Amino acid sequence: MNKIILLLIAVFGLTLSASSQAQTAVTDSSRFAAYWWHSKDMYDHLPDIRNEIIFLGNSITDGAEWFELLGNKKCLNRGISADITEGILLRLDAVTKLQPKKLFIMIGVNDLSRGMTPDEVIVNYRKILDRIRTESPRTRVYVQSVLPVNPATGMAKNHTNKTPQIMELNGKLKELAAEYGNTYIDLFSLMADSENYLPRSFSVDGLHLTYKAYKTWADAIKPYVK
């Protein structure tokens, strides 16, 4: 009997160790900068104000003052600089637990900059939409296209050389949104010039946005925010 108990304890210990190792692998702090973890900690603990309109994404989302641009204090910024689809999955529970009224997502350009293909990004994006559907089924989801970039600045080179991949990803995002019954918002076409680049008046570095660009974006989505 003692041998059986000892065996069960050993098996339980190995299972617990494996689980702990898997958890460590998923949340390895080296995968994300300190700013990401600080922001995640903040978003994990902020109170529920009810009927939130959440903007979820990377630095492109993070850089805006959404409630001022849109004139709606229900608009909450949940962008984190340098975020990727994997990061969204890791912190998504802080969003879905609020059961927001609406959720605007823009993510993917950093994934492409790290060498992921559009198809690989879509795999993670599908997981994001699956979880939202399961964890916050009443939330109205708006899938926003990845924005254009401009390589002429010579800055953010791993991002601004990805125009073909961005356009391919946006085509797949449009199909994915339709599959899930979500609203797709084509901001790329709205904000691109005749060469499919982000106009210089919209960005200093070819990636991050000026006020003029954010105003264009905000004006485009106002009908969906109301």
C-alpha positions in Angstrom: 0.0 0.0 0.0 2.8 2.4 0.9 4.5 1.7 -2.4 1.3 2.6 -4.3 1.0 5.9 -2.3 4.6 6.7 -3.0 4.1 6.0 -6.7 1.0 8.2 -6.9 2.9 11.0 -5.1 5.8 10.7 -7.6 3.5 10.8 -10.6 1.6 13.8 -9.2 5.0 15.5 -8.6 6.1 14.9 -12.2 2.8 16.2 -13.5 3.0 19.3 -11.4 6.6 19.9 -12.5 5.7 19.5 -16.2 2.8 21.9 -15.8 5.0 24.4 -14.1 7.6 24.2 -16.8 4.9 24.6 -19.5 3.6 27.7 -17.7 7.1 29.1 -17.5 7.7 28.5 -21.2 4.5 30.4 -22.1 5.1 33.4 -19.8 8.9 33.6 -20.2 9.6 37.2 -19.3 12.3 37.4 -22.0 9.6 37.2 -24.7 8.3 40.6 -23.7 9.8 43.8 -22.5 9.3 45.3 -19.0 6.8 47.8 -20.4 4.7 45.0 -21.7 4.6 43.3 -18.3 3.9 46.5 -16.5 1.0 47.3 -18.8 -0.4 43.8 -18.5 -0.3 44.1 -14.7 -2.2 47.4 -14.9 -4.8 46.0 -17.3 -5.2 42.9 -15.2 -6.3 45.0 -12.2 -8.2 48.0 -13.5 -11.9 48.0 -12.5 -14.8 47.2 -14.8 -16.6 50.4 -15.8 -19.3 48.4 -17.7 -20.1 48.6 -21.4 -16.5 49.4 -22.3 -15.4 50.0 -25.9 -11.9 48.6 -25.9 -9.1 49.2 -28.4 -6.7 46.3 -28.4 -3.3 46.1 -30.1 0.3 47.2 -30.2 2.1 50.6 -30.2 -0.1 51.8 -33.1 -3.1 51.5 -30.8 -1.2 52.4 -27.7 -0.2 55.8 -29.1 -3.7 57.2 -29.2 -5.9 59.0 -26.7 -9.1 57.2 -27.8 -11.7 58.7 -25.5 -10.6 62.2 -26.5 -10.4 61.4 -30.2 -13.8 59.8 -30.2 -15.5 61.9 -27.5 -16.5 58.9 -25.5 -15.1 58.1 -22.1 -16.2 54.5 -22.4 -13.3 54.1 -24.9 -10.4 52.3 -23.2 -6.9 51.9 -24.6 -5.5 48.4 -24.2 -2.6 48.7 -26.7 0.9 47.7 -25.6 3.9 48.8 -27.5 5.7 45.9 -29.4 2.8 43.5 -28.8 2.2 40.5 -31.0 -0.7 38.0 -31.5 0.9 35.7 -28.9 1.0 38.5 -26.4 -2.7 39.3 -27.1 -3.5 35.7 -26.3 -1.5 35.8 -23.1 -3.4 38.9 -21.8 -6.8 38.5 -23.4 -8.5 37.4 -20.2 -8.1 40.9 -18.8 -10.3 42.0 -21.7 -12.9 39.3 -21.9 -13.5 39.3 -18.1 -14.9 42.9 -18.6 -17.4 41.6 -21.2 -16.9 44.8 -23.2 -19.7 46.1 -25.4 -17.3 46.6 -28.3 -13.8 45.5 -29.1 -11.6 47.0 -31.9 -8.5 44.9 -32.7 -5.5 45.8 -34.7 -2.5 43.4 -34.4 0.0 41.7 -36.8 2.6 44.1 -38.0 5.1 43.2 -35.3 4.5 39.5 -36.0 5.4 40.1 -39.6 8.5 42.1 -38.5 9.7 39.0 -36.6 9.5 36.8 -39.6 6.0 35.3 -39.3 4.1 34.7 -42.4 0.5 36.0 -42.9 -0.8 32.4 -42.6 1.0 32.0 -39.3 -0.4 35.3 -38.0 -3.9 34.1 -39.0 -3.5 31.0 -36.9 -3.1 33.1 -33.8 -5.7 35.6 -34.8 -8.2 32.7 -35.2 -7.4 31.7 -31.6 -8.0 35.3 -30.4 -11.4 35.4 -32.1 -12.3 31.9 -30.8 -11.6 33.0 -27.3 -13.6 36.2 -27.5 -16.5 34.3 -28.9 -16.4 31.8 -26.0 -15.4 34.1 -23.2 -17.3 37.2 -24.1 -20.0 36.2 -26.6 -22.0 39.4 -26.5 -19.0 41.6 -27.4 -19.2 43.2 -30.9 -15.8 42.7 -32.5 -14.3 45.0 -35.1 -11.3 43.6 -37.0 -9.2 46.5 -38.2 -6.8 46.1 -41.1 -3.1 46.4 -40.4 -2.0 49.9 -41.5 0.3 50.8 -44.4 4.0 51.6 -43.7 6.6 53.6 -45.5 10.2 52.5 -46.1 11.4 55.9 -47.3 12.2 57.1 -43.8 14.9 54.4 -43.4 13.6 53.7 -39.9 11.8 50.7 -38.4 13.3 48.7 -41.3 11.9 45.3 -40.2 8.4 46.7 -40.3 8.5 49.2 -43.2 9.6 46.6 -45.8 6.6 44.4 -45.2 4.0 46.1 -47.6 3.3 42.9 -49.6 2.9 40.8 -46.5 0.7 43.4 -44.9 -1.6 43.5 -47.9 -1.8 39.7 -48.0 -2.5 39.5 -44.2 -5.3 42.1 -44.6 -6.9 40.0 -47.3 -6.9 37.0 -45.0 -8.2 39.2 -42.0 -11.1 40.3 -44.2 -12.0 36.7 -44.9 -11.6 35.7 -41.2 -13.8 38.5 -40.0 -16.5 37.4 -42.4 -16.2 33.8 -41.3 -16.7 34.9 -37.6 -19.5 37.4 -38.4 -17.2 40.3 -37.2 -17.0 43.7 -38.9 -13.9 44.2 -41.0 -12.7 47.8 -41.2 -10.3 48.5 -44.1 -8.1 51.3 -42.8 -5.3 50.3 -45.1 -7.0 51.6 -48.2 -8.1 54.7 -46.3 -4.6 55.6 -45.2 -2.4 54.4 -48.0 -1.1 56.6 -50.9 -1.1 55.6 -54.6 1.9 53.3 -53.9 0.3 51.6 -51.0 2.6 53.4 -48.6 1.7 55.4 -45.4 1.9 59.1 -46.4 4.8 61.0 -44.8 2.4 63.4 -43.2 1.0 60.5 -41.3 4.2 59.3 -39.8 7.7 60.4 -38.9 9.3 56.9 -38.9 7.1 55.2 -41.5 5.3 53.2 -38.9 4.0 55.1 -35.9 1.3 57.7 -36.4 0.9 61.5 -36.2 -2.2 63.2 -34.9 -3.4 63.7 -38.5 -3.3 59.9 -39.0 -5.1 59.2 -35.8 -7.7 61.8 -36.6 -8.3 60.1 -40.0 -8.6 56.7 -38.2 -10.9 58.0 -35.5 -13.2 59.8 -38.0 -13.5 56.5 -40.0 -14.6 54.4 -37.0 -16.9 56.9 -35.3 -20.0 55.4 -36.8 -19.0 52.0 -35.3 -18.3 53.4 -31.9 -21.7 55.0 -31.3 
